[in-house]
Amino acid sequence: MSTIPASKIPSEIRSVAETLEKGGFEAYLIGGCVRDLLLNRTPKDWDFTTNATPEEIQNLFKETFYENDYGTVGVVNETDNDSLKVVEVTPYRLEAAYSDARRPDSVRFSEKLEDDLKRRDFTINAIAYNISKGELTDLYGGQDDLRRGSIVAVGDPYERFEEDALRMLRAIRISAELNFTIEPKTADAIARSASQLEKIAKERVRDEFARILNSDNPMHAIIIAEKLKLLPYVAHDLERGIGVEQNQAHKYDVFEHLLRTMQHGADMKWDFDIRIAGLYHDISKPETRRWSKDKEDWTFYGHEVVGARVAKRALENMKFPKKTIEKVVKLVRWHMFFSDPDKVTLSAVRRVIRNVGEENIWDLLNLRICDRIGSGRPKAQPFRFRKYKSMVEEALRDPISVTMLKIDGERVMEITKEKPGPRIGYILHALLEEVLDDPKRNTVEYLEKRAIELSELPEESLKTHGEEGKRRQEELEEEAVSDIRKKYWVT
């Protein structure tokens, strides 16, 4: 872990380092990118630290931007790779007191790398790498902590968290992303300083929370956040489910069920919306729980309706985008859809699709899978659920019918002078059969010409044509539905 192969450094990153050094300045990769390189992971972004001032940095590069109070200059590269498009270059910094636990009261630039490293959050993020020399500068044992899989604050953890309280949540996020543990002294400082997180802007908390949910181990992270007393300042509604017993259909209390539902979404690599919907889908079971003497068990009537309101309020409070909120609220509101394929009809399935939206229906079904696994049931998709999925696909597909034609009954009557009656249906079905044989015939010009020809046929002949078209339509419909059911192993 003491070296970084040259092949791991993209040419765009080398170019930034070379430009700084040719300009007479030092250039060190710093932070998460060095940590990731040492762990043989691909960095998501790249950061340099240097003894150049912001003005000197900007003078060296063709395209930059400087829009902050901390000296960080964005160097823009010509590339289609999003992780390399903007490289942040920041002068070595010495920071004054943090009176609000969010940002330094003032920022002073330094000439020494050592000054910059001592203000970093964790030892594993305080390793600097000089590309041209191939040398690592590790003053706080970050490489040893990487080997141990340990998150350790640089210096006094209380001071680090007083400087920026978001670092406490960042420790938990990194532990989830890397499957690392937080060493005891650092963990104790988090628990004792937890209330400081209340001072942090909702948007910053939201971003860390979202990254936690998008990690491979969000359940572990939420458990640690609860143990270290951070959860009230991130997602306080979750705490209400701790120790709340459910009914016989569930193996776990509400809190653990929510976490396991969310975790299955992560295990399946499903989108963020499914994961956070899993975390909130049963959020209102505690306040809707009632004991049923008839069932001799707990009931939670209406928890999805109340839960949708709670989820909406929570996500709005964290400043999530409106589009995300609307989707998650729909998933929470409708997650209790009735899915017994032996009793549900296609029209009922279509109502579910209308309620949640065609664009969200598959995420709703995936949420149901997560819910099932989160309840302690061994099988994610039993036969009955697979059959319901086939019904959803059947409901979503465009049926084979005369509505596919570029002509309708009204137009047929207009051009043929036919009166309303069975003959119109015969003509339309005869036209449908021809279009099924050759889709290129589905043009206004061809269909109008052919409709006039068909209208001139005697009743029996036209009826034969029409019934043959209807038979062909039904045959293809059955074939399409059969294919869907085979796809879900429910034939």
C-alpha positions as CSV (number, residue, x, y, z in Angstrom):
1,M,0.0,0.0,0.0
2,S,3.1,2.3,0.0
3,T,3.1,3.0,-3.7
4,I,0.7,4.0,-6.4
5,P,1.3,2.6,-9.9
6,A,1.8,5.3,-12.5
7,S,-0.8,3.6,-14.7
8,K,-3.5,4.6,-12.1
9,I,-3.0,8.3,-12.8
10,P,-5.0,9.6,-15.8
11,S,-3.2,11.9,-18.3
12,E,-5.5,14.8,-17.4
13,I,-4.4,14.6,-13.7
14,R,-0.7,14.3,-14.7
15,S,-1.1,17.4,-16.8
16,V,-2.5,19.5,-13.9
17,A,0.4,18.4,-11.7
18,E,3.0,19.2,-14.4
19,T,1.5,22.6,-15.1
20,L,1.7,23.6,-11.4
21,E,5.3,22.3,-11.1
22,K,6.4,24.0,-14.3
23,G,5.0,27.2,-12.9
24,G,7.3,26.8,-9.9
25,F,4.8,25.4,-7.4
26,E,4.3,22.2,-5.4
27,A,1.5,19.8,-6.4
28,Y,0.1,17.0,-4.3
29,L,-2.9,14.9,-4.8
30,I,-4.8,14.9,-1.5
31,G,-7.9,13.4,0.2
32,G,-10.3,10.8,-1.0
33,C,-8.5,10.3,-4.4
34,V,-5.3,9.2,-2.7
35,R,-7.2,7.0,-0.3
36,D,-9.0,5.3,-3.1
37,L,-5.9,4.8,-5.2
38,L,-4.2,3.1,-2.2
39,L,-7.2,0.9,-1.8
40,N,-7.1,0.1,-5.6
41,R,-10.4,1.9,-6.2
42,T,-11.2,4.3,-9.0
43,P,-11.5,7.9,-7.6
44,K,-14.8,9.6,-8.2
45,D,-13.1,13.0,-8.2
46,W,-9.6,14.4,-8.0
47,D,-8.2,17.1,-5.6
48,F,-4.8,18.8,-5.5
49,T,-3.2,20.9,-2.8
50,T,-0.4,23.4,-3.6
51,N,1.6,26.4,-2.3
52,A,0.2,28.5,-5.1
53,T,-2.5,31.2,-4.4
54,P,-5.8,31.1,-6.2
55,E,-4.7,33.9,-8.5
56,E,-1.5,32.1,-9.4
57,I,-3.4,28.9,-10.0
58,Q,-5.8,30.6,-12.4
59,N,-2.9,32.2,-14.3
60,L,-1.5,28.8,-15.1
61,F,-4.5,27.2,-16.7
62,K,-6.6,28.0,-19.8
63,E,-10.0,27.5,-18.2
64,T,-10.8,27.8,-14.5
65,F,-13.5,29.1,-12.1
66,Y,-13.2,30.4,-8.6
67,E,-16.5,30.8,-6.8
68,N,-15.9,30.1,-3.1
69,D,-14.3,31.6,0.0
70,Y,-11.8,28.8,0.6
71,G,-9.3,29.3,-2.1
72,T,-10.4,26.3,-4.2
73,V,-10.0,26.8,-7.9
74,G,-11.8,24.5,-10.4
75,V,-9.5,23.5,-13.3
76,V,-11.5,22.5,-16.3
77,N,-10.2,19.7,-18.6
78,E,-11.4,18.9,-22.1
79,T,-12.7,15.4,-21.6
80,D,-16.0,13.5,-21.6
81,N,-15.1,11.7,-18.4
82,D,-17.1,13.5,-15.7
83,S,-14.7,12.5,-12.9
84,L,-11.9,14.3,-14.7
85,K,-13.7,17.2,-16.2
86,V,-13.2,19.5,-13.2
87,V,-10.1,19.1,-10.9
88,E,-10.1,21.1,-7.7
89,V,-6.9,22.8,-6.8
90,T,-6.7,24.4,-3.3
91,P,-3.8,26.3,-1.7
92,Y,-2.3,24.9,1.6
93,R,-4.5,26.4,4.2
94,L,-4.4,27.4,7.9
95,E,-7.9,27.9,9.3
96,A,-9.0,30.1,12.2
97,A,-11.7,29.2,14.7
98,Y,-15.1,27.7,13.7
99,S,-17.6,29.6,15.7
100,D,-20.6,27.9,14.0
101,A,-19.3,24.3,13.6
102,R,-19.8,24.7,9.8
103,R,-17.1,26.9,8.3
104,P,-13.9,28.6,9.4
105,D,-14.3,32.2,10.5
106,S,-11.3,33.0,8.2
107,V,-8.9,31.2,5.9
108,R,-5.2,31.9,5.6
109,F,-3.0,30.3,3.0
110,S,0.2,28.6,4.0
111,E,3.5,27.7,2.3
112,K,3.8,24.3,4.0
113,L,2.1,21.1,3.2
114,E,2.2,20.1,6.9
115,D,-0.1,23.0,7.8
116,D,-2.7,21.7,5.3
117,L,-2.5,18.1,6.4
118,K,-3.1,18.8,10.1
119,R,-6.5,20.4,9.4
120,R,-7.8,17.4,7.5
121,D,-10.6,15.3,8.9
122,F,-9.4,11.7,9.1
123,T,-6.0,10.1,8.8
124,I,-7.0,8.1,5.7
125,N,-7.8,11.4,4.0
126,A,-4.6,13.2,5.1
127,I,-2.2,11.3,2.8
128,A,-0.6,13.5,0.1
129,Y,0.9,12.1,-3.1
130,N,3.4,13.8,-5.4
131,I,3.0,12.3,-8.8
132,S,6.4,13.4,-10.3
133,K,8.4,12.0,-7.4
134,G,6.1,9.0,-6.8
135,E,6.2,9.9,-3.1
136,L,3.6,9.7,-0.3
137,T,3.5,12.1,2.6
138,D,1.7,10.5,5.5
139,L,2.2,12.3,8.8
140,Y,-0.6,10.7,10.7
141,G,-0.4,7.0,10.0
142,G,-3.2,7.0,7.4
143,Q,-1.7,4.0,5.5
144,D,-1.7,1.9,8.7
145,D,-5.3,2.9,9.3
146,L,-6.2,1.9,5.8
147,R,-4.6,-1.5,6.4
148,R,-6.7,-1.8,9.6
149,G,-9.8,-0.6,8.0
150,S,-10.1,2.1,10.7
151,I,-11.5,5.6,10.6
152,V,-9.4,7.8,12.9
153,A,-9.7,11.6,13.3
154,V,-6.5,13.7,12.7
155,G,-5.3,14.9,16.1
156,D,-8.0,15.7,18.6
157,P,-11.4,14.4,17.3
158,Y,-13.3,16.9,19.4
159,E,-11.5,19.7,17.7
160,R,-12.1,18.2,14.2
161,F,-15.8,17.9,14.9
162,E,-16.1,21.4,16.4
163,E,-14.5,22.7,13.2
164,D,-17.1,21.0,11.0
165,A,-19.8,18.9,12.5
166,L,-20.6,17.3,9.2
167,R,-17.4,15.3,9.6
168,M,-19.2,13.1,12.1
169,L,-21.8,12.0,9.4
170,R,-19.0,11.8,6.9
171,A,-17.2,9.3,9.1
172,I,-20.3,7.1,9.1
173,R,-20.7,7.5,5.3
174,I,-17.0,6.5,4.7
175,S,-17.5,3.5,7.0
176,A,-20.5,2.4,4.8
177,E,-18.7,3.0,1.5
178,L,-15.4,1.2,2.6
179,N,-16.8,-1.2,5.2
180,F,-14.5,0.4,7.8
181,T,-14.9,0.7,11.5
182,I,-14.7,4.0,13.5
183,E,-12.0,3.7,16.1
184,P,-13.3,4.1,19.7
185,K,-11.9,7.6,20.6
186,T,-13.3,9.0,17.4
187,A,-16.6,7.3,17.9
188,D,-16.9,8.6,21.4
189,A,-16.2,12.1,20.3
190,I,-19.0,11.7,17.7
191,A,-21.5,10.6,20.3
192,R,-20.6,13.4,22.7
193,S,-20.6,16.0,19.9
194,A,-23.7,14.8,18.0
195,S,-25.9,17.8,18.8
196,Q,-23.5,20.0,16.8
197,L,-24.9,18.4,13.6
198,E,-28.0,20.5,14.2
199,K,-26.0,23.6,13.1
200,I,-25.2,22.1,9.7
201,A,-27.2,23.2,6.6
202,K,-29.9,20.7,5.6
203,E,-28.5,20.5,2.1
204,R,-25.1,19.3,3.4
205,V,-26.7,16.7,5.7
206,R,-28.9,15.6,2.8
207,D,-25.9,15.0,0.5
208,E,-24.1,12.9,3.1
209,F,-27.3,11.0,3.9
210,A,-27.9,10.3,0.2
211,R,-24.4,9.0,-0.2
212,I,-24.9,6.7,2.7
213,L,-28.1,5.3,1.2
214,N,-26.2,4.8,-2.2
215,S,-23.4,2.9,-0.5
216,D,-23.2,-0.9,-0.3
217,N,-23.9,-1.0,3.4
218,P,-26.5,1.6,4.3
219,M,-28.1,-0.6,7.0
220,H,-24.8,-0.8,8.9
221,A,-24.4,3.0,8.6
222,I,-27.8,3.8,9.9
223,I,-27.3,1.5,12.9
224,I,-24.0,3.2,13.7
225,A,-25.7,6.6,13.3
226,E,-28.3,5.6,15.9
227,K,-25.7,4.2,18.3
228,L,-23.6,7.4,18.0
229,K,-26.7,9.6,18.6
230,L,-26.7,11.2,15.1
231,L,-29.9,9.8,13.8
232,P,-32.2,12.5,15.5
233,Y,-30.4,15.1,13.4
234,V,-30.6,13.1,10.1
235,A,-33.8,11.0,10.0
236,H,-35.4,11.3,13.4
237,D,-38.7,9.6,12.3
238,L,-36.8,6.3,12.1
239,E,-36.1,6.2,15.8
240,R,-39.8,5.8,16.6
241,G,-39.7,2.3,15.1
242,I,-37.1,1.0,17.6
243,G,-38.6,-1.8,19.6
244,V,-42.1,-1.5,18.0
245,E,-43.2,-5.1,17.6
246,Q,-45.1,-6.0,14.4
247,N,-47.6,-8.7,13.6
248,Q,-46.9,-12.3,12.9
249,A,-46.1,-11.6,9.2
250,H,-42.9,-9.8,10.3
251,K,-39.8,-11.2,11.9
252,Y,-38.3,-7.9,13.0
253,D,-39.4,-4.7,14.8
254,V,-40.3,-1.7,12.7
255,F,-36.9,-0.1,12.8
256,E,-35.0,-3.2,11.7
257,H,-37.6,-4.0,9.1
258,L,-37.2,-0.6,7.5
259,L,-33.4,-1.0,7.5
260,R,-33.5,-4.5,6.0
261,T,-36.0,-3.4,3.3
262,M,-33.6,-0.5,2.4
263,Q,-30.6,-2.8,2.5
264,H,-32.1,-5.3,0.0
265,G,-32.5,-2.4,-2.4
266,A,-28.8,-1.8,-2.0
267,D,-27.9,-5.5,-2.3
268,M,-29.8,-5.5,-5.7
269,K,-28.0,-2.3,-6.8
270,W,-31.4,-0.6,-7.3
271,D,-31.8,3.1,-7.5
272,F,-31.7,5.6,-4.7
273,D,-35.5,6.2,-4.9
274,I,-36.2,2.5,-4.1
275,R,-33.8,2.6,-1.2
276,I,-35.2,5.6,0.5
277,A,-38.7,4.5,-0.2
278,G,-37.8,1.2,1.5
279,L,-36.5,3.2,4.5
280,Y,-39.8,5.2,4.8
281,H,-42.4,2.8,3.5
282,D,-43.6,1.7,7.0
283,I,-42.5,4.8,8.8
284,S,-45.9,5.4,10.3
285,K,-46.6,1.9,11.7
286,P,-45.8,3.1,15.3
287,E,-48.6,5.7,15.3
288,T,-51.1,3.5,13.5
289,R,-50.5,0.4,15.5
290,R,-53.7,-1.0,17.2
291,W,-54.3,-4.3,19.0
292,S,-57.0,-6.5,17.4
293,K,-58.9,-8.8,19.7
294,D,-60.4,-10.6,16.8
295,K,-57.1,-11.3,15.1
296,E,-55.1,-11.4,18.4
297,D,-52.4,-9.5,16.7
298,W,-51.3,-6.0,15.8
299,T,-52.9,-4.0,12.9
300,F,-51.6,-1.0,11.1
301,Y,-54.5,0.2,9.1
302,G,-53.8,3.3,7.0
303,H,-50.1,3.4,7.8
304,E,-49.3,3.8,4.1
305,V,-51.5,7.0,3.9
306,V,-50.0,8.5,7.1
307,G,-46.6,7.4,6.1
308,A,-46.7,9.1,2.7
309,R,-47.3,12.4,4.6
310,V,-44.5,11.8,7.0
311,A,-42.1,10.8,4.2
312,K,-43.1,14.0,2.3
313,R,-42.4,16.2,5.3
314,A,-39.1,14.5,6.1
315,L,-37.8,14.7,2.5
316,E,-38.9,18.3,2.2
317,N,-37.1,19.1,5.4
318,M,-33.9,17.7,4.0
319,K,-34.4,19.7,0.8
320,F,-34.6,16.8,-1.6
321,P,-35.5,17.7,-5.2
322,K,-39.3,17.9,-5.8
323,K,-39.1,15.1,-8.4
324,T,-37.5,12.7,-5.9
325,I,-40.1,13.6,-3.2
326,E,-43.1,13.1,-5.5
327,K,-41.9,9.7,-6.6
328,V,-40.9,8.4,-3.1
329,V,-44.3,9.7,-1.7
330,K,-46.1,7.7,-4.4
331,L,-44.1,4.5,-3.7
332,V,-44.8,4.8,0.1
333,R,-48.5,5.7,-0.5
334,W,-49.2,2.7,-2.8
335,H,-46.8,0.0,-1.5
336,M,-49.7,-1.9,0.0
337,F,-51.3,-2.7,-3.3
338,F,-53.3,-5.9,-3.5
339,S,-51.3,-8.4,-5.4
340,D,-53.2,-11.8,-5.2
341,P,-53.3,-12.8,-8.9
342,D,-56.0,-15.3,-8.2
343,K,-58.4,-12.5,-7.1
344,V,-57.1,-9.4,-8.7
345,T,-58.3,-8.4,-12.2
346,L,-56.5,-6.7,-15.0
347,S,-58.6,-3.6,-14.5
348,A,-57.4,-3.5,-10.9
349,V,-53.8,-3.8,-12.0
350,R,-54.4,-0.9,-14.4
351,R,-55.7,1.2,-11.5
352,V,-52.5,0.5,-9.5
353,I,-50.5,1.6,-12.6
354,R,-52.5,4.8,-12.9
355,N,-52.1,5.5,-9.2
356,V,-48.3,5.3,-9.2
357,G,-47.6,6.1,-12.8
358,E,-46.3,3.8,-15.6
359,E,-42.8,5.3,-15.1
360,N,-42.8,4.1,-11.5
361,I,-44.7,0.8,-11.6
362,W,-41.6,-1.4,-11.8
363,D,-40.0,0.4,-8.9
364,L,-43.1,-0.2,-6.9
365,L,-42.9,-3.9,-7.6
366,N,-39.2,-3.9,-6.6
367,L,-40.1,-2.1,-3.4
368,R,-42.6,-4.9,-2.7
369,I,-39.7,-7.4,-3.2
370,C,-37.5,-5.4,-0.7
371,D,-40.5,-5.3,1.7
372,R,-40.8,-9.0,1.5
373,I,-37.2,-9.7,2.2
374,G,-37.1,-7.1,4.9
375,S,-39.9,-9.0,6.6
376,G,-37.8,-12.1,6.9
377,R,-39.4,-14.1,4.2
378,P,-37.0,-16.3,2.4
379,K,-38.2,-15.9,-1.2
380,A,-38.2,-12.6,-3.0
381,Q,-40.5,-13.5,-5.9
382,P,-42.8,-16.5,-5.2
383,F,-45.1,-17.8,-7.9
384,R,-48.0,-15.5,-7.0
385,F,-45.9,-12.4,-7.2
386,R,-44.3,-13.4,-10.5
387,K,-47.8,-14.0,-11.9
388,Y,-48.8,-10.5,-10.7
389,K,-45.7,-9.0,-12.5
390,S,-46.8,-10.8,-15.7
391,M,-50.3,-9.2,-15.3
392,V,-48.6,-5.8,-15.0
393,E,-46.7,-6.3,-18.2
394,E,-49.8,-7.5,-19.9
395,A,-51.7,-4.4,-18.7
396,L,-48.9,-2.1,-19.9
397,R,-48.6,-3.5,-23.4
398,D,-50.7,-2.0,-26.2
399,P,-53.3,-4.6,-27.1
400,I,-53.7,-5.8,-30.6
401,S,-56.9,-4.2,-31.7
402,V,-58.5,-2.0,-34.4
403,T,-57.4,1.0,-32.4
404,M,-53.9,0.4,-33.9
405,L,-55.3,1.4,-37.3
406,K,-54.8,4.8,-38.9
407,I,-58.5,4.9,-39.5
408,D,-61.6,4.6,-37.2
409,G,-65.2,3.7,-37.5
410,E,-66.3,7.3,-37.9
411,R,-64.1,7.8,-40.9
412,V,-65.2,4.4,-42.4
413,M,-68.8,5.6,-42.3
414,E,-67.9,8.9,-43.8
415,I,-66.1,7.6,-46.8
416,T,-68.2,4.4,-47.4
417,K,-71.6,5.9,-46.6
418,E,-72.2,2.9,-44.4
419,K,-74.7,3.2,-41.6
420,P,-73.8,2.3,-38.0
421,G,-73.9,-1.4,-37.5
422,P,-72.0,-4.7,-37.6
423,R,-70.6,-4.0,-41.1
424,I,-68.4,-1.3,-39.7
425,G,-66.8,-3.7,-37.3
426,Y,-66.4,-6.3,-40.1
427,I,-64.6,-3.7,-42.2
428,L,-62.3,-2.6,-39.4
429,H,-61.3,-6.2,-38.4
430,A,-60.7,-7.1,-42.1
431,L,-58.4,-4.1,-42.3
432,L,-56.7,-5.2,-39.1
433,E,-55.9,-8.6,-40.5
434,E,-54.3,-7.0,-43.6
435,V,-52.2,-4.7,-41.4
436,L,-51.1,-7.6,-39.2
437,D,-49.9,-9.4,-42.3
438,D,-48.1,-6.3,-43.6
439,P,-47.7,-3.3,-41.1
440,K,-46.7,-1.1,-44.1
441,R,-50.3,-1.1,-45.1
442,N,-51.3,0.9,-42.0
443,T,-51.5,4.2,-43.8
444,V,-54.5,6.5,-44.2
445,E,-54.3,6.3,-48.0
446,Y,-54.3,2.5,-48.2
447,L,-56.9,1.9,-45.5
448,E,-59.4,4.4,-46.9
449,K,-59.1,2.9,-50.4
450,R,-59.4,-0.7,-49.0
451,A,-62.3,0.3,-46.7
452,I,-64.3,1.5,-49.8
453,E,-63.5,-1.8,-51.6
454,L,-64.6,-3.9,-48.6
455,S,-67.8,-1.9,-48.2
456,E,-68.8,-3.1,-51.7
457,L,-68.8,-6.7,-50.7
458,P,-72.0,-8.5,-49.9
459,E,-72.9,-9.1,-46.2
460,E,-71.8,-12.7,-45.9
461,S,-68.5,-12.2,-47.7
462,L,-67.7,-9.1,-45.6
463,K,-68.7,-11.0,-42.4
464,T,-66.2,-13.8,-43.3
465,H,-63.4,-11.3,-43.8
466,G,-64.2,-9.5,-40.6
467,E,-64.5,-12.7,-38.5
468,E,-61.2,-14.0,-39.8
469,G,-59.6,-10.7,-38.8
470,K,-61.1,-10.9,-35.3
471,R,-60.0,-14.6,-35.0
472,R,-56.4,-13.6,-36.0
473,Q,-56.5,-10.7,-33.5
474,E,-57.5,-13.0,-30.6
475,E,-54.9,-15.6,-31.7
476,L,-52.1,-13.0,-31.6
477,E,-53.3,-11.6,-28.3
478,E,-53.2,-15.1,-26.7
479,E,-49.8,-15.7,-28.1
480,A,-48.5,-12.3,-26.7
481,V,-49.9,-13.0,-23.3
482,S,-48.5,-16.5,-23.3
483,D,-45.0,-15.2,-24.1
484,I,-45.3,-12.7,-21.2
485,R,-46.3,-15.5,-18.8
486,K,-43.5,-17.8,-19.9
487,K,-41.1,-14.9,-19.2
488,Y,-42.2,-15.0,-15.6
489,W,-42.5,-18.8,-15.3
490,V,-46.2,-18.6,-14.7
491,T,-47.6,-20.6,-17.6
